[in-house]
Amino acid sequence: MIGPVTIGDHVHIGQHVLISGLNHSYEQVDLKISDQGVTVNQICIDSNVWIGANVVILPGVHIGEHSVVGAGSVVTRDVAPFTVVVGNPARCVKKWDPVQHKWIKNG
């Protein structure tokens, strides 16, 4: 984990997960990348989240309560509460339906 990162209660994190709120600057072509510094953007992981093995979570992402991030996913944008996301980039494949009281597949 590379901060800034906040993690709620009862979060399960699998093996080999990278959570990084830091990124290198590279835009100035007349300077070495190593001389350009870094940008920092907070990552927030709410409570009761399950993050599978080999997941990458990029700067600025907010993962909502009771969400699941499937193994090997790359999370580039926010994850809504009560959703399951998978892939690269991660996309929603299921959502909890509070009316039917069950997980509903997307699409």
Secondary structure, 3 states (H helix, E strand, C coil): CECCEEECCCCEECCCCEEECEEECCCCCCCCHHHCCEEECCEEECCCCEECCCCEECCCCEECCCCEECCCCEECCCECCCEEEECCCCEEEEEEECCCCEEEECC
